[in-house]
Amino acid sequence: MKNLKELSFIVLIFAFASCANVSKFPVSTVTPAANIEVRRQQDQNGNNKITITANYLAAAERLHPPKKVYVAWVLFENNGIRNLGQLKIKNAKTAEIKAVIPFKYTEIFITAEDQVDILHPAGVEISRIKF
């Protein structure tokens, strides 16, 4: 009986994980070693859950010209743009951001910026993905 419960739990976890859509960003000319992907899901309310993970992304301070942070942006169907926030460093090789947005979007992109709390991208674009 215990094994059946464990198996059911594993199948349930796999089912939820398989509902996510994972896409890879194109290779960046600014940070070519970076491996960036976005995981997209819808929650029970129809909101879009987004997780961007960047492996081997060079520190923003090492860019030319140096910047302070990486910021993720989303472009909506009506051409509106929104700052999702800073990619937070999890460990020496991984940065991540998680966000929930209620609107449909067509693109997600990442820029290197001097500050996080800006309304429009001003820095160098790292990579962009279209849906």
Number of C-alpha atoms within 10 A of each C-alpha: 6 7 8 9 10 11 12 12 12 11 12 12 11 11 11 10 11 11 11 15 12 15 15 15 21 15 15 16 11 16 17 14 13 21 17 23 18 21 15 18 20 16 11 7 7 11 14 18 16 21 16 22 21 22 17 15 22 17 18 18 13 11 14 9 10 13 18 15 21 26 26 27 21 21 18 15 12 10 11 9 17 17 18 21 18 22 20 16 18 12 9 11 13 18 20 19 19 17 13 15 15 12 12 13 18 13 16 22 19 26 21 26 21 17 14 18 12 13 10 10 19 12 17 16 18 22 20 19 16 11 7
